[in-house]
Amino acid sequence: MRKHPISPSDLRGVFPVPPLARKNDSSRTLHWAENDRIIQHIAAGGVTRLIYGGNAFLYHVTLAEYGQLLDWLTGLPDNLWCIPSAGPSYGRAMDQAPLLRKLGFPCVMMLPCGDPRDAAGLEQGLREFSAAAETPLMLYCKEENNFGGDKEAGLDAIGRLVDAGICVAIKYAVVRKNPEEDAYLAGLLKRVDKSKIISGIGERPAIVHLRDWGLPGFTTGSGCIAPALSQAIFDACVRNDHAKAQAIREHFLPLEDIRDAQGPARVLHHATEEAGIAKSGPVPPYQSPLSLDQIKKLARVAAELAAHSAALAQPA
């Protein structure tokens, strides 16, 4: 796994957010052979940036499992850039800090906190965690109130963290009916250069975020199933061929619709197995698995998306 510091060019690309496979045993043990298969599938589609976060259920992972995950990530090939997540609570993050400090990740993504917080308090905690982990941060902006109820104070705090070099990247994932209209993103861009902000909501808004807002890259869950297609969307946007990018995006919408309706993380977890990529195993608490009927409907959609991506990845 590569460890050198982040440069602006590192954020120009596609960032899959994979699930974390587990064994069907009483402890739902992490299944490293199957996780290797997931990584290999993504890399075979031409994508080498990875973020382990919500789709891996890291909100609820045990500290022991977290240490195992970090050790596994550091053993991956040097061509892969892997970003783990931490938190979301202050106490959990500080418990994770010593594990991160000894391994030298280029950054760690902070899971958004939904517990009592305000901008000044969260900023202080993030500064303390980054110092304890000796690791810069990627902030995950999922809701306008992630930094507390005062949105302007929250944006100012983010700007200070970037200016101080503590935050080196931002995953912007505030959902809009029309991503072309986003006053909060406009406010963020007044404080943070766009080169440090990636679109964080998958393929649905990615084209608008790259084309209209000038963001350099995007994250994807469904791209773990179809990495070559996600990369093709990015490449088309770089060429300013947005009609081509929109045509490719259509392949993702059936799976994205299911993820929006039934839960993004657990749908991706099941879809990975139903597409024949890896045996993802059981969904861990606090989520429950899909029903057998839901999985049956999902299987067709996941297999079709994977087939489209495989066809694109085939050499001419």
C-alpha positions in Angstrom: 0.0 0.0 0.0 1.3 3.4 -0.9 2.0 5.8 1.9 3.4 9.0 0.4 1.6 12.3 1.2 -1.4 13.3 -0.8 -1.0 15.7 -3.7 -3.8 17.4 -5.7 -3.4 14.9 -8.5 -4.2 12.0 -6.1 -7.8 13.3 -5.8 -8.4 13.2 -9.5 -10.0 9.8 -10.0 -12.5 7.3 -8.8 -12.7 6.2 -5.1 -14.6 2.9 -4.6 -15.9 2.4 -1.0 -16.0 -1.4 -0.7 -17.9 -3.7 1.7 -16.0 -5.8 4.2 -16.5 -9.6 3.8 -17.1 -11.7 6.8 -17.2 -15.5 7.5 -20.5 -17.3 8.3 -19.3 -18.2 11.8 -20.6 -17.3 15.2 -18.3 -14.3 15.4 -18.8 -13.1 11.8 -15.0 -13.1 11.5 -13.4 -10.9 8.9 -12.7 -13.0 5.8 -9.4 -11.8 4.3 -9.3 -14.1 1.3 -12.7 -12.8 0.2 -11.7 -9.3 0.9 -8.7 -9.9 -1.4 -11.1 -11.0 -4.1 -13.0 -7.7 -3.8 -9.9 -5.7 -4.1 -8.6 -7.7 -7.1 -12.0 -7.2 -8.8 -11.8 -3.5 -8.4 -8.2 -3.2 -9.5 -8.9 -5.4 -12.5 -11.4 -2.6 -13.6 -8.5 -0.1 -13.6 -9.3 1.6 -10.2 -6.6 1.8 -7.5 -8.0 4.3 -4.9 -10.1 2.8 -2.1 -11.9 4.2 1.0 -13.0 1.8 3.7 -16.0 3.5 5.5 -19.7 3.2 5.8 -20.1 0.4 3.2 -17.7 -1.7 5.4 -19.8 -0.9 8.4 -16.9 0.7 10.1 -19.3 2.7 12.3 -19.8 -0.5 14.3 -16.5 -2.4 13.9 -14.8 -3.6 17.1 -11.4 -2.1 18.0 -9.8 -5.6 17.5 -11.3 -5.8 14.0 -10.2 -2.3 13.2 -6.6 -3.2 14.0 -6.9 -6.3 11.8 -8.3 -4.2 8.9 -5.4 -1.6 9.2 -2.8 -4.4 9.2 -4.4 -6.0 6.1 -4.6 -2.6 4.3 -0.9 -2.0 4.8 0.0 -5.3 3.3 -1.8 -4.6 0.0 0.3 -3.9 -3.2 2.0 -0.5 -3.5 0.0 0.5 -6.5 -3.1 0.7 -4.2 -4.0 3.8 -2.2 -6.2 2.8 0.7 -7.9 5.2 3.1 -9.4 3.8 6.3 -12.0 5.6 8.3 -12.1 6.5 12.0 -14.7 7.5 14.6 -17.4 8.7 14.5 -17.3 9.4 18.2 -14.3 11.2 19.8 -13.6 8.3 22.2 -13.6 5.7 19.5 -11.3 7.9 17.3 -8.9 8.4 20.2 -8.8 4.6 20.8 -8.1 4.1 17.1 -5.3 6.8 17.0 -2.5 4.6 18.3 -3.2 1.9 15.8 -3.1 4.5 12.9 0.0 6.2 14.3 2.3 3.2 13.8 1.2 2.5 10.2 1.6 5.8 8.3 -1.5 6.1 6.2 -1.5 9.1 3.9 -4.8 10.2 5.5 -7.8 8.8 7.4 -11.4 9.6 6.7 -13.5 10.8 9.7 -17.0 9.3 9.8 -19.6 12.0 10.3 -20.8 12.2 13.9 -24.5 12.4 14.7 -24.0 12.8 18.5 -24.0 16.1 20.5 -21.5 18.4 18.9 -20.8 22.0 17.7 -18.3 23.5 15.3 -15.8 24.6 17.9 -15.9 21.4 19.9 -15.7 19.1 16.8 -12.8 21.2 15.4 -10.9 20.8 18.7 -11.6 17.0 18.8 -10.4 16.6 15.2 -7.2 18.5 15.8 -6.5 16.3 18.9 -7.2 13.1 17.0 -5.1 14.0 14.0 -2.2 14.9 16.4 -2.6 11.7 18.3 -2.8 9.6 15.1 0.0 11.6 13.4 -2.2 11.3 10.4 -4.0 14.0 8.3 -7.7 13.8 7.8 -10.3 13.5 5.0 -13.5 15.0 6.3 -16.8 13.4 5.3 -19.5 16.1 4.9 -22.7 14.1 4.7 -25.2 16.6 6.1 -25.2 20.3 6.5 -25.3 19.9 10.3 -22.4 17.6 10.5 -20.4 20.4 12.2 -23.4 21.4 14.4 -26.4 23.6 13.9 -24.6 26.8 12.9 -23.7 26.0 9.3 -21.5 29.0 8.8 -19.5 28.3 11.9 -19.1 24.7 10.7 -17.9 25.8 7.3 -15.4 28.2 8.9 -14.1 25.3 11.1 -13.6 23.1 8.0 -11.7 26.0 6.3 -9.4 26.4 9.3 -8.7 22.7 9.4 -7.8 22.8 5.7 -5.6 25.9 6.1 -3.8 24.3 9.0 -3.0 21.2 6.8 -4.9 18.9 9.2 -7.6 18.2 6.6 -6.1 17.3 3.2 -9.3 16.2 1.5 -13.1 16.4 1.8 -15.7 13.8 0.8 -18.8 15.9 -0.1 -22.0 13.8 0.2 -24.9 16.2 0.9 -27.8 14.8 -1.2 -29.7 17.3 -3.3 -32.7 16.8 -5.6 -30.8 19.0 -8.1 -27.0 18.9 -7.5 -26.6 21.9 -9.7 -28.2 24.1 -7.0 -26.2 23.7 -3.7 -25.7 26.8 -1.5 -23.8 24.8 1.1 -21.3 23.4 -1.4 -20.9 27.0 -2.7 -20.2 28.1 0.8 -17.6 25.3 1.2 -15.9 26.3 -2.0 -15.5 29.8 -0.7 -13.3 28.4 2.0 -11.7 25.4 0.5 -10.1 25.0 -3.0 -12.1 22.7 -5.2 -9.0 20.5 -5.8 -9.4 19.2 -2.2 -13.1 18.2 -2.5 -14.3 15.0 -4.1 -17.9 14.2 -4.9 -19.1 11.6 -2.3 -22.5 10.2 -3.4 -21.8 7.8 -6.2 -22.6 8.1 -9.9 -25.9 9.8 -9.6 -24.6 13.4 -9.0 -21.0 12.8 -10.0 -21.2 14.2 -13.5 -22.7 17.5 -12.3 -20.2 17.7 -9.5 -17.3 17.3 -11.9 -18.7 19.3 -14.8 -20.4 22.2 -13.1 -18.6 22.5 -9.8 -15.1 21.4 -11.0 -14.6 18.7 -8.3 -11.7 16.4 -9.2 -13.1 13.0 -8.5 -15.9 10.9 -7.0 -16.6 8.1 -4.6 -18.7 5.1 -5.6 -20.3 2.1 -3.9 -21.8 0.5 -7.0 -18.4 1.0 -8.7 -17.2 -1.8 -6.5 -19.4 -4.0 -8.7 -18.6 -2.2 -12.0 -15.2 -0.5 -11.6 -14.5 -0.2 -15.3 -17.8 1.6 -15.9 -17.1 4.0 -13.0 -13.7 4.7 -14.5 -15.3 5.2 -17.9 -17.6 7.9 -16.5 -14.6 9.7 -15.0 -12.6 9.4 -18.2 -15.5 10.8 -20.3 -15.8 13.7 -17.9 -12.1 14.5 -18.3 -12.7 14.6 -22.0 -15.7 16.8 -21.5 -17.8 14.1 -23.2 -20.6 14.4 -20.7 -23.2 12.9 -23.0 -21.1 9.7 -23.0 -20.7 9.9 -19.2 -24.5 10.2 -18.8 -25.1 7.2 -21.1 -22.7 5.1 -19.0 -24.3 6.2 -15.8 -27.6 4.7 -16.9 -26.2 1.3 -16.2 -25.8 2.2 -12.5 -29.3 3.5 -11.9 -31.1 0.2 -11.3 -28.7 -0.7 -8.5 -28.5 2.8 -7.2 -32.3 2.9 -6.9 -32.3 -0.3 -4.8 -29.5 1.0 -2.6 -31.4 4.2 -2.0 -34.6 2.3 -1.2 -33.2 -0.5 0.9 -30.0 0.8 2.5 -26.8 1.6 0.5 -24.3 -0.5 2.6 -26.3 -3.7 3.1 -27.5 -3.7 -0.6 -23.8 -3.4 -1.7 -22.8 -6.1 0.7 -25.3 -8.5 -0.8 -24.8 -7.3 -4.4 -21.1 -8.2 -4.1 -21.9 -11.8 -3.5 -24.8 -12.0 -5.9 -22.6 -10.6 -8.7 -20.1 -13.4 -8.1 -17.3 -11.1 -7.0 -16.7 -12.5 -3.5 -18.6 -14.2 -0.7 -19.4 -11.2 1.4 -21.0 -13.2 4.2 -23.4 -12.0 6.9 -24.4 -8.3 7.4 -23.2 -7.3 10.9 -25.3 -5.4 13.5 -26.7 -2.8 13.7 -28.0 -3.5 10.1 -30.1 -6.5 9.2 -29.9 -8.6 6.0 -32.2 -8.2 3.0 -35.0 -10.6 2.7 -34.7 -13.6 0.3 -37.1 -12.0 -2.0 -35.2 -8.7 -2.0 -31.9 -10.6 -2.7 -33.5 -12.5 -5.6 -34.5 -9.2 -7.2 -31.1 -7.7 -6.4 -29.1 -10.6 -7.9 -30.3 -9.9 -11.5 -29.5 -6.2 -11.3 -26.1 -6.8 -9.8 -25.2 -9.5 -12.3 -26.2 -7.3 -15.2 -24.1 -4.3 -13.9 -21.1 -6.5 -13.4 -21.5 -8.0 -16.9 -21.5 -4.5 -18.5 -18.4 -3.6 -16.6 -16.6 -6.8 -17.5 -17.4 -6.3 -21.2 -15.9 -2.9 -21.1 -12.8 -4.1 -19.2 -12.1 -6.8 -21.9 -9.1 -5.9 -24.1 -10.0 -5.0 -27.6 
